Amino acid sequence: MRLTIIGGGGFRVPLVYRALLTQTATGDARCTEVTLHDTDPLRARVIASVLARQAEEAAEAGLPDAPSVRVAEDLDDALRGTDFVFSALRAGGTAGRVGDERAPLAEGVLGQETVGAGGVLYGLRTIPAALRLADRVLAVAPEAWVVNFTNPAGMVTEAMATRLGHRVIGICDSPVGLVRRAARAAGADPDEVGFSYVGLNHLGWLLTLTHKGRDLLPGLLADDAALASFEEGRLFGARWLRALGALPNEYLHYYYYARETRAAALAADRTRGEFLHRQQSAFFAEAARDPAGAPALWERIRREREETYGAEARAAGGDDRPRDAEDLAGGGYEHVALALMRAIAGDRRTRLILNVRNNGTVPELPGHAIVETVCDVDGLGAHPVPTVTPGLAETGLMLQVKAVERATIEAAVTGSRAAALRALALHPLVDSADAAARVLDRAGALPPPA
């Protein structure tokens, strides 16, 4: 089985390869070749050197048969003959993310990679690139499955689905991380629980958590000590979680505590994008000078990145405790992606939380809208399973954010400034249409239509 990673010079690519090195799949479900493609050849070569050292370490540890790795400079060459495409684009690089965050903050509204005005700006820049990739997949590898890592994952997956249909599936590690942390806090084995989760990407709720026929969520919500033992419990606080009656995705902190998160972002010396831009620029520059030292340097930088993830939200909530040890182990999204890939390739039914077409999961949304929910995966793809119906407040927020996503896609495809303005002004975290217009002006001209 062949895997192509678009954005193969991305900093997190070694997490995917490291997970592949411990694969237990055999036959058609075993990955034998990884092809990297990146618009920056230097970054791709640096990451390839990290992967080579990972393969050597795996062999030394008694794990043979590492997937071969090659760097393809031509996109069509990277796609030709592949079985799976992991799309990890970053249009505009980390410098683009900095602009997405700073332009809204200058107007006093949130700038974040996937949430608020910053997410809209990133979507405007990213969707045309994602659609060009989708078109090349159709032309060169029409039987391939596309697993979308690219943020904002929900709207990018929805845009790509207009070309690829059900053969593009979006992933995120936040929901599975929430389920596992909640299960441990409730005293259950995360591998033995059932769950209902529904929403949009970075806008979802864990509505039930069952073990041996019993819903553990009410007891967990009633237990202050248990809630204080994991990230989301500390982030949202027992009082609000009990009032809500559900466990929200960590990104909902931007909505439920909008005043606090905005104040924390405005007071911070640098945005998350600025931190990552400086960190990764320094990593690639040093790794290019010393390729032999790149693997150790990557591991050190990765650890620093994981330790600081979500620090802004924790600061807004007054929580200065470090992240849980399980979360610092690294990644999470790569395990979701590989479980998805193996389930399709091996036609082995697997239950995952994914970004897929709604198909009636949330009746108020169109059937072809992308939602994030529990799915059964087999050789034919991902199929949403019946879930608990979200409440009016959750549904209403989903509807408004979906309208924002649709307007962003329209603007990216047509170049319409009116659609872009509508996307920004209608976002629940943007409180002024005039401010939205100024954010659009600060961000610069719209990209050419897709």
JOKA-V393686 format. One record per residue. N is the residue number from 1. RES is the residue in three letters. OMEGA is omega in radians with two decimals (999 if undefined). BURIAL is b if it has 9 or more other C-alpha atoms within 8 Angstrom, else e. D_FIRST is the distance of its C-alpha to the first C-alpha in Angstrom with 1 decimal. Layout:
{{N/RES/OMEGA/BURIAL/D_FIRST} {N/RES/OMEGA/BURIAL/D_FIRST}}
This chain:
{{1/MET/-3.08/b/0.0} {2/ARG/3.14/b/3.8} {3/LEU/3.06/b/6.8} {4/THR/3.11/b/10.3} {5/ILE/3.09/b/13.3} {6/ILE/-2.88/b/16.5} {7/GLY/-3.04/b/19.4} {8/GLY/3.04/b/17.6} {9/GLY/-3.14/b/21.0} {10/GLY/-3.04/b/21.7} {11/PHE/-3.06/e/23.4} {12/ARG/-3.13/e/21.2} {13/VAL/3.11/b/17.9} {14/PRO/3.06/b/18.5} {15/LEU/3.10/b/18.6} {16/VAL/-3.09/b/15.0} {17/TYR/3.11/b/14.0} {18/ARG/3.09/b/16.7} {19/ALA/3.10/b/15.3} {20/LEU/-3.10/b/11.8} {21/LEU/3.13/b/14.0} {22/THR/-3.09/e/15.5} {23/GLN/3.09/e/12.6} {24/THR/-3.12/e/13.6} {25/ALA/3.11/e/10.8} {26/THR/3.05/e/10.0} {27/GLY/-3.06/e/8.4} {28/ASP/-3.09/e/6.0} {29/ALA/-3.14/b/6.5} {30/ARG/3.12/b/5.9} {31/CYS/-3.12/b/4.6} {32/THR/-3.09/b/5.6} {33/GLU/3.06/b/6.9} {34/VAL/3.09/b/9.1} {35/THR/3.12/b/11.4} {36/LEU/2.99/b/14.8} {37/HIS/3.14/b/17.3} {38/ASP/3.09/b/20.8} {39/THR/3.08/e/24.2} {40/ASP/-3.08/e/25.6} {41/PRO/-3.14/b/24.4} {42/LEU/3.13/e/26.4} {43/ARG/-3.14/b/24.7} {44/ALA/3.14/b/21.2} {45/ARG/3.12/b/22.5} {46/VAL/-3.13/b/24.1} {47/ILE/3.10/b/21.0} {48/ALA/3.12/b/19.1} {49/SER/3.07/b/21.9} {50/VAL/3.14/b/21.7} {51/LEU/3.13/b/18.0} {52/ALA/3.12/b/19.1} {53/ARG/3.07/b/21.8} {54/GLN/3.12/b/19.7} {55/ALA/3.10/b/17.6} {56/GLU/-3.14/e/21.0} {57/GLU/3.10/e/22.4} {58/ALA/3.12/b/19.6} {59/ALA/3.11/b/20.2} {60/GLU/-3.14/e/23.9} {61/ALA/3.11/e/23.5} {62/GLY/3.09/e/21.9} {63/LEU/-3.07/b/18.2} {64/PRO/3.03/e/16.5} {65/ASP/3.05/e/13.1} {66/ALA/3.08/b/12.6} {67/PRO/3.07/b/9.6} {68/SER/-3.10/e/11.2} {69/VAL/3.01/b/12.8} {70/ARG/3.09/e/14.4} {71/VAL/3.13/b/16.9} {72/ALA/-3.14/b/17.2} {73/GLU/-3.10/b/20.7} {74/ASP/-3.08/e/20.2} {75/LEU/-3.12/e/18.6} {76/ASP/3.09/e/17.8} {77/ASP/3.13/e/16.2} {78/ALA/-3.06/b/14.0} {79/LEU/-2.99/b/13.0} {80/ARG/3.07/e/12.8} {81/GLY/-3.11/e/9.7} {82/THR/3.10/b/7.7} {83/ASP/-3.13/b/6.3} {84/PHE/3.06/b/8.2} {85/VAL/2.98/b/11.3} {86/PHE/-3.12/b/13.4} {87/SER/-3.13/b/16.9} {88/ALA/-3.12/b/19.2} {89/LEU/2.92/b/22.0} {90/ARG/-3.13/b/25.5} {91/ALA/-3.12/e/27.8} {92/GLY/3.10/e/30.8} {93/GLY/3.14/e/29.5} {94/THR/3.08/b/31.3} {95/ALA/3.08/b/34.5} {96/GLY/3.11/b/33.9} {97/ARG/3.12/b/33.6} {98/VAL/3.11/b/36.9} {99/GLY/3.12/b/38.6} {100/ASP/-3.12/b/37.1} {101/GLU/-3.03/b/38.7} {102/ARG/-3.12/b/42.0} {103/ALA/3.08/b/43.0} {104/PRO/-3.11/b/43.3} {105/LEU/3.10/b/44.9} {106/ALA/3.09/e/47.6} {107/GLU/3.08/b/48.6} {108/GLY/3.08/e/48.5} {109/VAL/-3.00/b/45.4} {110/LEU/2.96/b/42.1} {111/GLY/3.14/b/39.5} {112/GLN/-2.98/b/36.1} {113/GLU/-3.08/b/32.6} {114/THR/-3.02/b/31.8} {115/VAL/3.05/b/35.3} {116/GLY/-3.09/b/38.5} {117/ALA/3.12/b/39.4} {118/GLY/3.10/b/37.0} {119/GLY/3.09/b/34.0} {120/VAL/-3.13/b/35.5} {121/LEU/3.12/b/35.9} {122/TYR/3.09/b/32.3} {123/GLY/3.12/b/31.1} {124/LEU/-3.11/b/33.4} {125/ARG/-2.97/b/31.9} {126/THR/-3.04/b/28.2} {127/ILE/3.09/b/27.9} {128/PRO/3.12/b/28.6} {129/ALA/3.13/b/25.8} {130/ALA/3.12/b/23.4} {131/LEU/3.06/b/24.6} {132/ARG/3.08/b/24.2} {133/LEU/-3.14/e/20.5} {134/ALA/3.13/b/20.2} {135/ASP/3.13/b/22.0} {136/ARG/3.07/b/19.8} {137/VAL/3.12/b/16.7} {138/LEU/-3.08/b/18.7} {139/ALA/-2.95/e/19.8} {140/VAL/-3.07/b/16.7} {141/ALA/-3.01/b/13.6} {142/PRO/3.13/e/15.5} {143/GLU/-3.11/e/12.8} {144/ALA/3.00/b/10.9} {145/TRP/3.12/b/11.9} {146/VAL/3.07/b/14.0} {147/VAL/-3.03/b/14.8} {148/ASN/3.02/b/18.2} {149/PHE/-2.91/b/19.5} {150/THR/3.07/b/22.3} {151/ASN/-0.17/b/25.8} {152/PRO/-2.86/b/27.9} {153/ALA/-3.10/b/24.9} {154/GLY/-3.09/b/26.7} {155/MET/3.10/b/28.4} {156/VAL/3.09/b/25.5} {157/THR/3.13/b/23.2} {158/GLU/3.09/b/26.2} {159/ALA/-3.12/b/26.6} {160/MET/3.14/b/23.0} {161/ALA/3.06/b/23.3} {162/THR/3.07/e/26.1} {163/ARG/-2.94/b/23.6} {164/LEU/3.14/b/20.4} {165/GLY/-3.05/e/22.0} {166/HIS/-3.10/b/20.1} {167/ARG/2.95/b/16.7} {168/VAL/-3.10/b/17.7} {169/ILE/3.14/b/18.2} {170/GLY/3.13/b/20.2} {171/ILE/3.05/b/20.1} {172/CYS/-3.13/b/22.8} {173/ASP/-3.10/b/23.5} {174/SER/-3.11/b/27.3} {175/PRO/-3.12/b/27.5} {176/VAL/3.06/b/25.6} {177/GLY/3.09/b/27.6} {178/LEU/-3.13/b/30.7} {179/VAL/-3.08/b/30.0} {180/ARG/3.12/b/29.4} {181/ARG/3.13/b/32.4} {182/ALA/3.14/b/34.6} {183/ALA/3.13/b/33.7} {184/ARG/-3.14/b/34.6} {185/ALA/3.14/b/37.8} {186/ALA/3.09/b/38.7} {187/GLY/-3.11/e/38.2} {188/ALA/3.04/b/35.2} {189/ASP/-3.12/e/31.8} {190/PRO/-3.13/b/29.3} {191/ASP/-3.08/e/26.9} {192/GLU/-3.08/e/29.6} {193/VAL/2.92/b/30.9} {194/GLY/-3.06/e/30.6} {195/PHE/2.96/b/31.1} {196/SER/-3.14/b/32.0} {197/TYR/3.14/b/31.0} {198/VAL/3.09/b/31.6} {199/GLY/2.96/b/32.2} {200/LEU/3.11/b/30.7} {201/ASN/-3.09/b/28.5} {202/HIS/3.12/b/30.9} {203/LEU/-3.06/b/33.5} {204/GLY/-3.05/b/32.8} {205/TRP/2.97/b/34.6} {206/LEU/-2.99/b/34.0} {207/LEU/3.03/b/36.5} {208/THR/3.09/b/36.1} {209/LEU/-2.97/b/34.8} {210/THR/3.07/b/35.3} {211/HIS/-3.12/b/35.4} {212/LYS/3.05/e/36.7} {213/GLY/-3.11/e/38.1} {214/ARG/3.11/e/39.9} {215/ASP/-3.11/b/39.3} {216/LEU/-2.98/b/39.5} {217/LEU/3.13/b/39.8} {218/PRO/3.12/e/43.6} {219/GLY/3.11/e/44.3} {220/LEU/-3.12/b/42.1} {221/LEU/-3.13/b/43.8} {222/ALA/-3.01/e/47.1} {223/ASP/-3.11/e/46.5} {224/ASP/-3.10/e/47.3} {225/ALA/3.14/e/46.2} {226/ALA/3.13/b/42.8} {227/LEU/-3.14/b/42.3} {228/ALA/-3.06/b/43.3} {229/SER/-3.12/b/40.7} {230/PHE/-2.92/b/37.6} {231/GLU/-3.06/b/36.8} {232/GLU/3.10/b/37.2} {233/GLY/3.10/b/40.3} {234/ARG/-3.05/b/42.0} {235/LEU/-3.07/b/40.9} {236/PHE/3.13/b/42.4} {237/GLY/-3.06/b/45.2} {238/ALA/-3.08/b/46.3} {239/ARG/-3.10/e/49.0} {240/TRP/-3.12/e/46.7} {241/LEU/3.10/b/43.9} {242/ARG/3.10/b/46.5} {243/ALA/-3.11/e/48.0} {244/LEU/-3.14/e/44.6} {245/GLY/-3.14/b/43.6} {246/ALA/3.05/b/39.9} {247/LEU/-3.12/b/37.6} {248/PRO/2.93/b/36.5} {249/ASN/-3.07/b/33.5} {250/GLU/-3.08/b/34.6} {251/TYR/3.07/b/34.7} {252/LEU/3.03/b/37.4} {253/HIS/3.11/b/39.7} {254/TYR/-3.13/b/40.1} {255/TYR/-3.07/b/41.6} {256/TYR/3.12/e/43.6} {257/TYR/-3.03/e/45.0} {258/ALA/-3.11/b/45.0} {259/ARG/-3.08/e/48.3} {260/GLU/-3.12/b/47.3} {261/THR/3.10/b/43.9} {262/ARG/3.13/b/45.4} {263/ALA/3.13/b/48.2} {264/ALA/3.14/b/45.8} {265/ALA/-3.13/b/43.8} {266/LEU/-3.11/e/47.0} {267/ALA/-3.06/e/48.4} {268/ALA/3.11/e/45.4} {269/ASP/-3.14/e/45.7} {270/ARG/3.09/e/42.3} {271/THR/3.07/b/39.5} {272/ARG/3.12/e/36.1} {273/GLY/3.12/b/34.8} {274/GLU/3.08/b/37.4} {275/PHE/-3.10/b/36.5} {276/LEU/-3.14/b/32.8} {277/HIS/3.13/b/33.7} {278/ARG/-3.10/e/36.1} {279/GLN/-3.07/b/33.8} {280/GLN/3.07/b/30.7} {281/SER/3.11/e/32.8} {282/ALA/3.13/e/34.4} {283/PHE/-3.06/b/31.2} {284/PHE/3.10/b/29.6} {285/ALA/-3.13/e/33.0} {286/GLU/-3.13/b/33.5} {287/ALA/3.10/b/30.0} {288/ALA/3.10/b/30.4} {289/ARG/-3.07/e/33.7} {290/ASP/-3.10/e/32.4} {291/PRO/-3.12/b/28.7} {292/ALA/-3.14/e/29.2} {293/GLY/-3.06/e/30.5} {294/ALA/-3.12/b/27.8} {295/PRO/3.14/b/25.8} {296/ALA/3.12/e/29.0} {297/LEU/3.13/b/30.2} {298/TRP/-3.11/b/27.1} {299/GLU/3.13/e/27.5} {300/ARG/-3.13/e/31.1} {301/ILE/3.12/b/30.7} {302/ARG/-3.13/b/28.0} {303/ARG/3.12/b/30.4} {304/GLU/3.12/e/33.2} {305/ARG/-3.12/b/31.1} {306/GLU/-3.12/b/30.4} {307/GLU/-3.07/b/34.0} {308/THR/-3.13/e/35.3} {309/TYR/3.11/e/33.0} {310/GLY/-3.08/e/35.3} {311/ALA/-3.12/e/38.4} {312/GLU/3.14/b/40.1} {313/ALA/3.12/b/39.9} {314/ARG/3.11/b/41.1} {315/ALA/3.13/b/43.9} {316/ALA/3.13/b/45.0} {317/GLY/3.12/b/45.2} {318/GLY/-3.12/e/47.1} {319/ASP/-3.12/b/44.5} {320/ASP/3.14/e/44.2} {321/ARG/3.13/e/42.3} {322/PRO/3.10/e/39.0} {323/ARG/3.13/e/35.7} {324/ASP/-3.10/e/34.7} {325/ALA/-3.13/e/33.1} {326/GLU/-3.14/e/30.0} {327/ASP/-3.14/b/29.4} {328/LEU/3.14/b/30.0} {329/ALA/3.01/e/27.2} {330/GLY/3.00/b/25.1} {331/GLY/-3.02/b/22.8} {332/GLY/-3.13/e/21.9} {333/TYR/-3.13/b/20.0} {334/GLU/3.12/b/16.8} {335/HIS/3.06/b/17.0} {336/VAL/-3.11/b/17.5} {337/ALA/-3.11/b/14.5} {338/LEU/3.06/b/12.1} {339/ALA/3.09/b/14.0} {340/LEU/-3.13/b/13.7} {341/MET/-3.10/b/9.9} {342/ARG/3.12/b/9.8} {343/ALA/3.12/b/12.8} {344/ILE/-3.08/b/11.5} {345/ALA/-3.10/b/8.2} {346/GLY/-3.11/b/10.5} {347/ASP/-3.13/b/13.6} {348/ARG/-3.06/b/15.5} {349/ARG/-3.11/e/18.5} {350/THR/-3.14/b/18.7} {351/ARG/-3.10/e/21.6} {352/LEU/3.00/b/21.2} {353/ILE/-2.97/b/23.5} {354/LEU/3.03/b/22.0} {355/ASN/-3.04/b/23.3} {356/VAL/3.09/b/23.3} {357/ARG/-3.03/b/25.9} {358/ASN/3.11/b/29.1} {359/ASN/3.04/b/29.8} {360/GLY/3.14/e/33.1} {361/THR/3.03/b/32.1} {362/VAL/-2.99/b/34.8} {363/PRO/-3.09/e/37.3} {364/GLU/-3.13/e/39.0} {365/LEU/3.07/b/35.9} {366/PRO/-3.09/b/34.7} {367/GLY/-3.08/b/31.9} {368/HIS/3.06/e/29.5} {369/ALA/3.12/b/30.2} {370/ILE/3.05/b/27.5} {371/VAL/3.09/b/28.4} {372/GLU/-3.04/b/27.0} {373/THR/-3.12/b/27.2} {374/VAL/-3.10/b/25.9} {375/CYS/2.87/b/23.2} {376/ASP/-3.10/b/21.6} {377/VAL/3.03/b/17.9} {378/ASP/-3.08/b/16.3} {379/GLY/-3.14/b/14.1} {380/LEU/3.10/e/16.5} {381/GLY/-3.06/b/16.5} {382/ALA/-3.05/b/19.1} {383/HIS/3.12/e/22.7} {384/PRO/3.09/b/25.7} {385/VAL/3.11/e/27.8} {386/PRO/-3.08/e/31.6} {387/THR/3.07/b/33.0} {388/VAL/3.14/e/36.4} {389/THR/3.11/e/38.1} {390/PRO/-3.14/b/38.6} {391/GLY/-3.11/e/42.3} {392/LEU/-3.11/e/44.2} {393/ALA/-3.13/e/43.9} {394/GLU/3.14/b/40.1} {395/THR/3.13/b/39.8} {396/GLY/3.12/e/42.2} {397/LEU/3.09/e/40.4} {398/MET/-3.12/b/37.1} {399/LEU/-3.12/b/38.9} {400/GLN/-3.14/b/40.4} {401/VAL/3.08/b/37.3} {402/LYS/3.06/b/35.3} {403/ALA/3.09/b/38.2} {404/VAL/3.13/b/37.7} {405/GLU/-3.14/b/33.9} {406/ARG/3.12/b/34.8} {407/ALA/3.10/b/37.5} {408/THR/3.11/b/35.2} {409/ILE/3.12/b/32.6} {410/GLU/-3.13/b/35.6} {411/ALA/-3.12/b/37.0} {412/ALA/-3.09/b/33.7} {413/VAL/-3.03/b/33.3} {414/THR/-3.05/e/36.9} {415/GLY/-3.07/b/38.4} {416/SER/3.06/b/41.0} {417/ARG/3.13/e/43.0} {418/ALA/3.12/e/44.6} {419/ALA/3.12/b/41.2} {420/ALA/3.11/b/40.3} {421/LEU/3.12/b/43.7} {422/ARG/3.13/b/43.3} {423/ALA/-3.12/b/40.0} {424/LEU/-3.03/b/41.6} {425/ALA/-3.12/b/45.0} {426/LEU/-3.12/b/43.7} {427/HIS/-3.10/b/41.5} {428/PRO/-3.10/b/43.3} {429/LEU/3.06/b/43.3} {430/VAL/-2.95/b/45.1} {431/ASP/-3.10/e/48.8} {432/SER/3.08/e/50.3} {433/ALA/3.09/b/49.5} {434/ASP/3.08/e/51.4} {435/ALA/3.11/b/49.4} {436/ALA/3.13/b/46.2} {437/ALA/3.13/b/47.6} {438/ARG/3.07/b/48.4} {439/VAL/3.14/b/44.9} {440/LEU/3.11/b/43.5} {441/ASP/-3.14/e/46.1} {442/ARG/-3.09/e/45.2} {443/ALA/3.12/b/41.5} {444/GLY/-3.08/e/42.3} {445/ALA/3.04/e/41.6} {446/LEU/3.05/b/38.8} {447/PRO/3.08/b/35.8} {448/PRO/-3.14/e/35.8} {449/PRO/3.12/b/34.8} {450/ALA/999/b/31.1}}
